[in-house]
Amino acid sequence: MLRITVVESPAGEKWILQGQLTGDFASELIANWRVSLDRCSDRPRVVDLSEVTLIDKSGQEVLLAMMCQRATFIATGLYTRHLLEELQARSRENE
């Protein structure tokens, strides 16, 4: 299960993710992300991964897409921070 909470403010959006970023949950996240981008693409977005417990390959692809669309991330776990560094390197290769 993945819980997605979006907190909107005049300064931007904060996306708080809790649970497993896998399979269908990753698909749900990217669908919600695209709706948000369609509403306002230049708005700053922060994605908090502090309470994400598992990220599979499809979740990694979603995070990479979000990263390429200028999202910034909050991560507290060692694995999650390492994964974000790897995804950042991949996003630079795609530029």
DRENPA-3360 file (N, C-alpha, C; in nm, 2 decimals, always signed):
BEGIN
1 = MLRITVVE = +0.08/-0.12/+0.00/+0.00/+0.00/+0.00/+0.09/+0.12/+0.00 ~ +0.04/+0.23/-0.07/+0.11/+0.36/-0.07/+0.01/+0.47/-0.04 ~ +0.05/+0.55/+0.05/-0.03/+0.66/+0.08/+0.03/+0.79/+0.03 ~ -0.04/+0.87/-0.05/+0.01/+0.99/-0.11/-0.07/+1.11/-0.05 ~ +0.01/+1.20/+0.01/-0.05/+1.32/+0.07/+0.01/+1.44/+0.00 ~ -0.07/+1.52/-0.06/-0.01/+1.64/-0.12/-0.06/+1.77/-0.04 ~ +0.04/+1.84/+0.00/+0.02/+1.96/+0.08/+0.05/+2.08/-0.01 ~ -0.05/+2.16/-0.05/-0.03/+2.27/-0.14/-0.02/+2.40/-0.05;
9 = SPAGEKWI = +0.07/+2.48/-0.10/+0.09/+2.62/-0.04/+0.12/+2.71/-0.15 ~ +0.12/+2.84/-0.13/+0.15/+2.94/-0.23/+0.30/+2.92/-0.29 ~ +0.38/+2.86/-0.21/+0.52/+2.84/-0.25/+0.54/+2.72/-0.33 ~ +0.45/+2.62/-0.33/+0.46/+2.50/-0.41/+0.38/+2.38/-0.35 ~ +0.43/+2.26/-0.38/+0.36/+2.14/-0.33/+0.46/+2.05/-0.26 ~ +0.41/+1.99/-0.15/+0.49/+1.89/-0.08/+0.42/+1.76/-0.09 ~ +0.48/+1.66/-0.15/+0.43/+1.53/-0.17/+0.49/+1.44/-0.06 ~ +0.40/+1.38/+0.02/+0.45/+1.30/+0.13/+0.40/+1.16/+0.10;
17 = LQGQLTGD = +0.50/+1.07/+0.08/+0.47/+0.93/+0.04/+0.50/+0.84/+0.16 ~ +0.41/+0.74/+0.18/+0.42/+0.65/+0.30/+0.39/+0.51/+0.25 ~ +0.47/+0.42/+0.27/+0.45/+0.28/+0.23/+0.54/+0.23/+0.12 ~ +0.48/+0.14/+0.04/+0.56/+0.08/-0.07/+0.54/+0.15/-0.20 ~ +0.65/+0.19/-0.26/+0.64/+0.25/-0.40/+0.68/+0.14/-0.50 ~ +0.57/+0.06/-0.53/+0.59/-0.06/-0.61/+0.47/-0.07/-0.71 ~ +0.49/-0.14/-0.82/+0.39/-0.18/-0.91/+0.28/-0.08/-0.94 ~ +0.15/-0.13/-0.90/+0.03/-0.04/-0.93/+0.04/+0.09/-0.85;
25 = FASELIAN = +0.10/+0.08/-0.73/+0.11/+0.20/-0.65/+0.20/+0.31/-0.72 ~ +0.31/+0.26/-0.78/+0.39/+0.35/-0.86/+0.31/+0.41/-0.98 ~ +0.23/+0.33/-1.04/+0.14/+0.38/-1.15/+0.05/+0.48/-1.10 ~ -0.01/+0.46/-0.99/-0.10/+0.56/-0.93/-0.03/+0.69/-0.90 ~ +0.09/+0.68/-0.85/+0.17/+0.80/-0.81/+0.20/+0.88/-0.94 ~ +0.24/+0.82/-1.05/+0.28/+0.89/-1.17/+0.15/+0.95/-1.23 ~ +0.04/+0.89/-1.22/-0.08/+0.94/-1.27/-0.12/+1.07/-1.20 ~ -0.11/+1.07/-1.06/-0.14/+1.19/-0.99/-0.04/+1.30/-1.01;
33 = WRVSLDRC = +0.09/+1.26/-1.03/+0.19/+1.36/-1.06/+0.16/+1.43/-1.19 ~ +0.12/+1.35/-1.29/+0.09/+1.41/-1.42/-0.02/+1.51/-1.42 ~ -0.12/+1.48/-1.34/-0.24/+1.57/-1.32/-0.19/+1.70/-1.26 ~ -0.10/+1.69/-1.16/-0.05/+1.80/-1.09/+0.03/+1.89/-1.19 ~ +0.11/+1.82/-1.27/+0.19/+1.90/-1.37/+0.10/+1.97/-1.48 ~ +0.00/+1.90/-1.52/-0.10/+1.96/-1.61/-0.16/+2.09/-1.56 ~ -0.19/+2.09/-1.43/-0.25/+2.21/-1.36/-0.15/+2.32/-1.36 ~ -0.02/+2.29/-1.32/+0.08/+2.40/-1.31/+0.22/+2.34/-1.32;
41 = SDRPRVVD = +0.28/+2.34/-1.43/+0.41/+2.27/-1.45/+0.53/+2.34/-1.39 ~ +0.52/+2.47/-1.37/+0.64/+2.54/-1.32/+0.64/+2.55/-1.16 ~ +0.55/+2.49/-1.10/+0.54/+2.50/-0.95/+0.64/+2.41/-0.89 ~ +0.71/+2.46/-0.78/+0.81/+2.38/-0.71/+0.74/+2.26/-0.64 ~ +0.81/+2.15/-0.65/+0.75/+2.03/-0.59/+0.86/+1.96/-0.51 ~ +0.83/+1.93/-0.38/+0.92/+1.85/-0.29/+0.85/+1.72/-0.26 ~ +0.93/+1.61/-0.28/+0.88/+1.48/-0.25/+0.95/+1.42/-0.13 ~ +0.87/+1.39/-0.02/+0.92/+1.34/+0.10/+0.91/+1.19/+0.10;
49 = LSEVTLID = +1.03/+1.12/+0.10/+1.03/+0.97/+0.09/+1.07/+0.91/+0.23 ~ +1.06/+0.99/+0.33/+1.11/+0.95/+0.46/+1.03/+0.83/+0.52 ~ +0.91/+0.81/+0.48/+0.83/+0.70/+0.53/+0.80/+0.59/+0.42 ~ +0.88/+0.59/+0.31/+0.87/+0.49/+0.21/+0.95/+0.37/+0.26 ~ +0.89/+0.25/+0.26/+0.95/+0.13/+0.31/+1.01/+0.04/+0.20 ~ +0.97/+0.05/+0.08/+1.01/-0.03/-0.03/+1.00/+0.04/-0.16 ~ +1.10/+0.03/-0.25/+1.09/+0.09/-0.38/+1.14/-0.02/-0.48 ~ +1.05/-0.06/-0.57/+1.09/-0.16/-0.67/+1.14/-0.08/-0.80;
57 = KSGQEVLL = +1.16/-0.16/-0.91/+1.21/-0.10/-1.03/+1.11/+0.00/-1.09 ~ +0.98/-0.03/-1.08/+0.88/+0.06/-1.14/+0.87/+0.19/-1.05 ~ +0.89/+0.17/-0.92/+0.90/+0.29/-0.83/+1.02/+0.38/-0.87 ~ +1.13/+0.31/-0.90/+1.26/+0.38/-0.93/+1.23/+0.46/-1.06 ~ +1.16/+0.41/-1.16/+1.14/+0.48/-1.28/+1.05/+0.60/-1.26 ~ +0.95/+0.59/-1.17/+0.87/+0.70/-1.14/+0.95/+0.81/-1.07 ~ +1.03/+0.77/-0.98/+1.12/+0.87/-0.91/+1.21/+0.94/-1.01 ~ +1.26/+0.86/-1.11/+1.35/+0.92/-1.21/+1.27/+1.02/-1.30;
65 = AMMCQRAT = +1.15/+0.99/-1.33/+1.07/+1.08/-1.41/+1.04/+1.21/-1.33 ~ +1.01/+1.19/-1.20/+0.98/+1.31/-1.12/+1.11/+1.40/-1.11 ~ +1.22/+1.33/-1.10/+1.35/+1.40/-1.09/+1.38/+1.48/-1.21 ~ +1.35/+1.42/-1.33/+1.37/+1.49/-1.46/+1.27/+1.61/-1.47 ~ +1.17/+1.61/-1.40/+1.07/+1.72/-1.40/+1.09/+1.81/-1.28 ~ +1.22/+1.81/-1.24/+1.27/+1.91/-1.14/+1.21/+1.90/-1.00 ~ +1.17/+1.78/-0.96/+1.13/+1.76/-0.82/+1.25/+1.75/-0.73 ~ +1.24/+1.80/-0.61/+1.34/+1.78/-0.51/+1.29/+1.68/-0.41;
73 = FIATGLYT = +1.39/+1.61/-0.34/+1.35/+1.50/-0.26/+1.40/+1.52/-0.12 ~ +1.33/+1.46/-0.02/+1.37/+1.45/+0.11/+1.38/+1.30/+0.14 ~ +1.49/+1.25/+0.19/+1.51/+1.11/+0.22/+1.59/+1.10/+0.35 ~ +1.55/+1.02/+0.44/+1.62/+1.00/+0.56/+1.70/+0.87/+0.57 ~ +1.65/+0.77/+0.50/+1.72/+0.64/+0.51/+1.84/+0.63/+0.42 ~ +1.94/+0.55/+0.46/+2.06/+0.54/+0.38/+2.04/+0.48/+0.25 ~ +1.95/+0.37/+0.24/+1.92/+0.31/+0.11/+1.85/+0.41/+0.02 ~ +1.76/+0.48/+0.07/+1.68/+0.58/-0.02/+1.77/+0.69/-0.07;
81 = RHLLEELQ = +1.86/+0.74/+0.02/+1.95/+0.85/-0.02/+2.04/+0.80/-0.13 ~ +2.10/+0.68/-0.11/+2.18/+0.62/-0.21/+2.11/+0.60/-0.34 ~ +1.99/+0.55/-0.34/+1.91/+0.53/-0.46/+1.89/+0.66/-0.53 ~ +1.86/+0.77/-0.46/+1.84/+0.90/-0.52/+1.97/+0.95/-0.59 ~ +2.08/+0.92/-0.53/+2.21/+0.96/-0.59/+2.23/+0.88/-0.72 ~ +2.20/+0.75/-0.72/+2.21/+0.68/-0.85/+2.11/+0.73/-0.95 ~ +1.99/+0.76/-0.91/+1.89/+0.81/-1.01/+1.93/+0.95/-1.06 ~ +1.99/+1.03/-0.97/+2.04/+1.16/-1.02/+2.15/+1.15/-1.12;
89 = ARSRENE = +2.24/+1.05/-1.10/+2.34/+1.02/-1.20/+2.28/+0.98/-1.33 ~ +2.18/+0.89/-1.33/+2.11/+0.85/-1.45/+2.04/+0.97/-1.52 ~ +1.98/+1.06/-1.44/+1.91/+1.17/-1.51/+2.01/+1.26/-1.58 ~ +2.13/+1.27/-1.52/+2.23/+1.36/-1.59/+2.28/+1.29/-1.72 ~ +2.28/+1.16/-1.72/+2.32/+1.09/-1.85/+2.22/+1.11/-1.96 ~ +2.09/+1.13/-1.92/+1.98/+1.15/-2.01/+1.97/+1.29/-2.06 ~ +2.04/+1.38/-2.01/+2.03/+1.52/-2.05/+2.10/+1.54/-2.18;
% end
